[in-house]
Amino acid sequence: MLLLIDAGNTRVKWAIVPPAAHGPHPLGQWLASGMVEHAGVRGLSEAWKGHRIDHVLISNVAGAAMREMLEAVLGLQPVPLEWFASAPQRAGLRNNYRNPAQLGCDRFASAIGAHAMYPGEPLLVATCGTATTVDAVGADGVFLGGMILPGLGLMASSLARNTAQLPEVAQHLDVSEPFADHTDAAIVSGCLSAQAGAIERALAAHARRHGAPRCILSGGAARIIAPHLAAAPTIVDNLVLIGLHHVAMSA
């Protein structure tokens, strides 16, 4: 069986794909899957114990310490490990970054997954996590480039931490009006407007050059940001894992 791992800045997500001998397995539908905070990584061996894993494909943007932790956990049942990295071209997507290897492997995997799910369409892929990344993919399968900004939680906590007497703001605070009548809501309204504004600006720029794109949202804050966009986006969970799955199927 194939184990897919997405080690992000805050959490580690994983999924297990049945053997190819069982026939093609639809993207995003797995035998088992889960998610843990970084502190829970060493306990993942228990979650994987009952599965006969013969290959592991990993996207890691959480640094060397996370790589060492995953190697230690996976070393308990030795299997070949492949550390996914951005390349000039892979799994049907061409990487137009000036230095293709510099593109974050999670962004490359997400773009691969989005293009695999919606081939032949121009796409804007916004991943709303610790950071928010907004990436453009052409209908011809070219990763055109993107933008990176602080994520919703990071933006709000930074404002609260660095501005005198502003409180820490919970992301779940409901804000339906753009002009808030108390400070907590004003912070959230401003941060949501910044996130939505960046995505909509990118959508407009992409549309001018490549035709109206499908907007895909993924990540932990996707469902918080989605209602604040002018048009309803397509929300896709676990987009990095979907991209890794497609990479493995395309090998």
Secondary structure, DSSP 8 states (H G I E B T S, - for coil): -EEEEEE-SSEEEEEEE--GGG----TT--SEEEEEEGGGGGGHHHHHTTS---EEEEEE-S-HHHHHHHHHHHTTS---EEE----SEETTEEE--SSGGGS-HHHHHHHHHHHHHSTTS-EEEEEESSEEEEEEE-TTSEEEEEEEEE-HHHHHHHHHHHSTT-----TT----SSS-SSHHHHHHHHHHHHHHHHHHHHHHHHHHHH-S-EEEEESTTHHHHGGGSSS--EE-TTHHHHHHHHHHHH-
